[in-house]
């Protein structure tokens, strides 16, 4: 069993994407990967909500153990409620 894992931590905005590759001790968590990436400090005004994290587009709890090659994603809050967007499209079309 390897003693380290390398993962990508990603945060995307409408105009740019921030990707950091980090190497952590085996057994590290999603939250530890996010903290090690330094993305929160690199993106002005970013406050990471531990409930808004995922791995490869699937929601993950902060204590989930990361594996070699995982893509840890930091999700932004929704700017428009999906139900409201659907209603608006139905009215317009």
Secondary structure as GFF3:
##gff-version 3
##sequence-region A 1 93
A	DSSP	beta_strand	4	12	.	.	.	ID=ss1
A	DSSP	beta_strand	17	25	.	.	.	ID=ss2
A	DSSP	alpha_helix	30	37	.	.	.	ID=ss3
A	DSSP	alpha_helix	39	42	.	.	.	ID=ss4
A	DSSP	beta_strand	53	55	.	.	.	ID=ss5
A	DSSP	beta_strand	58	59	.	.	.	ID=ss6
A	DSSP	beta_strand	71	74	.	.	.	ID=ss7
A	DSSP	alpha_helix	82	92	.	.	.	ID=ss8
###
